[in-house]
Amino acid sequence: MQNKKTVKQNKRRQTTRRFRLTDTQIVIGIVVSVLVVLTGLVVYGASNYSKTQATIEGVESLRIVETKHQDGLIAYEQKSPAGGKHNAAWQNCGVYDQPVQNETAVHSLEHGAVWITYRPDLPTAEVERLQTVTRQSSHRLLSPYPDLPAPIMVSSWGYQLKLNRSDDPRLLQFINKYENSAFAPEPGASCAGGVGQPKS
């Protein structure tokens, strides 16, 4: 007959055996952990790749290499410009109902902003839709722009898209791809604390 001490020791051994992992279980655990990590990396890489590589029909790629500050007015090749030399002050992002200065708006593009410009005669409903889209982020700038080559232009640093309507799905595709992206020289830099007083 076993004494109490021996019974306790046997129970302890049985409990330990019950919870002890075999070598096979340990290997399976490691393999599963590695697969989970690899799956996460693949998903992250695919989403990052799609953001930077997916093509959007009609987007023009411009070779913009100049990022220097310059005082005064600057002659730009595009209406509205999509990069280049610019003033030291940037344009505060938000909704404007009057044209803003090219030189300060371009500085905002350097900070990763998307600048949406539209012809002053664009119908009110179209403008209101653009205002709604602009208000959804701190790095979006909206302003009228006379003599645009299209009713609506969407610009980021080095990229532009001409649109006829504000409900064109390419507008949001462009914003999702280029807003605060690595294509800008200083993505994520402030789009506030500059010049201008947006409506909202």
N, C-alpha and C positions, 0 to 999 in steps of 0.2 A: 504494500500500500504506500502510495506516494504521499510525502508530507506537503504541507501548504506551499512551502518555498519552491519545491520541484514543480508543482502544478502551475504556479505563477510563471516560472521560467519557461515551461512548455507552451503556455498560452502566448507569452511574449514572442517566442520563436515562430509560432504559427502565424501570428499577426504580421511579423516582419516578412515571413515568406510570402504571405498573401499580397503585400504591397511592394515587394521587391520587383524591379523591372528586369526582364531578361535582356540579353544582348540584342536580340532581334527587335524587341520593342523600342530600345534606345535608338537603333539604326533607323527604324521606321519613323520615329519622332524627329530625328535630324533631317531625314529626307523630306518629310512633310513641311518642316520649317523652311528649308531651303526653297522648296517649290512655292510656298506662299510669298517669300521675299522676291523670288524671280518673277512671279506673276505680277506683283505690284510694280516692279521695275519696268516690265514690258508694257503694262497699261499706262504708266506715267510717260514712258518714252513715246508710245503711240499717240497719246493726246498732245504731247509737246511737239511731235513731228507734224501732226495734222495741223496744228496752229501755225507752224512756221512754213510748211511746205504746200499746203492745199492751195490750189490756184483758184482765183476768183475771176470770172470772165470780165474783161474790160479794164482790169487794173493796169495802169501804166507804171513801169518801174523807171525811176529817174536817177541818174548818177549824180548824187549830191555828196560832195566830199568836204565842201567848205563849211566850217563851223565857227568862224571868227566873229567877234563882236565888232560892230561898226556903228558909229553915230550917224544920225540923219537918215535921209531917204536912200533906199537901195533899189536898183533896177533888177527885177526878177524876170525870168523867162516865162513863167507860168502865171495864169490867172485862175485861181489864187495860187500863190507860191507854196511849194512843198519842201522847203529846206534851203539852206545856203547861209550866207552871212546874215546877221540879224543884230538888233539892238541889244544892249546889255540887260534891259528890262524885258520881262515876258508879260504876255497878256493874261490876266486872270481868266480862268476858264468859266464857262457859263453861257447864258443866252443873252445876246445883244440884238437890239432892233435897229441899230445903225452900224455902218461899216467900221471895222477896227483897223488899226495900222498894221500893214503887212509885216513890218520889221519886228513888232512885238509878238504877233501871232506865230511867226516862224520860230521865235524863241520857245514858245509853248510847244510847238511840234518837237523841238529838240528834247523837251522834257517828257515826251511820250504821248502828248495830246493828239487827238484827232480833231481836225478843224473842218466843220461842215459849213459850206457857204452856199448861198442861193441867190438867184436873181431877185431884185426887189419887187418884181411883178408876179412872183410866185403866189398862187392862190392861198388864201388865209388858212384853209384846212390843211394844206401841205406844210405850211410854216408851223402850224400848231403841232403837227405830228413830229416834225424835226425838233421842236422845243421839248417835247416829251422825251424823245430819245436822248437829247443832250443832257437833260436833268438827271438821268439815271447814273451818271458817273462824274467824278471830280476832274476827269481828264478829257472833257469834251468841250469844244468851243463852237458856238454857232453865231453866224453873222451874215447879213445881206452883203452882196458883192456885185457891183454893177459890171455889166459887159462880160459875164461869165460865158464860156463856150458851151455850157449846158445849163439846164434849169437848176441843177444841184451838183455841187462838186464836193467830194469827200477827200481830204488830204491828211496824210501822216508824213513823217520825215522820209522823203524819197519815193512816196507812192501816192497815186491819185486815181480816183474813179469818178467818171461822169455818169450822172443819173438823170432820168426824166421825171421820176416820181419818188416820193418819200416812202412809199410802201414797197419799193423794190427790195426783195430779200437780201440783195447784195450789200445794202447799206449796213445791216447788222453783221453780215459776214466780214465786211471790211473792218468794222470797229472791233469785232472779236479777235481778228488776226493782228491788227496793227496798233491798237491802243496799248500803251505801256509795254510794247514789245521790244525785243533786243535790236530791232531795226533802227530805233532811235538812239542818238548818241548818249542821252541821259535819261533812260526810262525810269519813271517813278519819281523823278524830281518834282518839286512842288509846282502846282498850277494855280497857286494862290499867293498872295503877298506881292504881286507884281503891279501892273497898271490896269486901269479900267474898272468900271463898276457894272458888272452884269445885272440884268433884270432879275436873274435867279440862278 
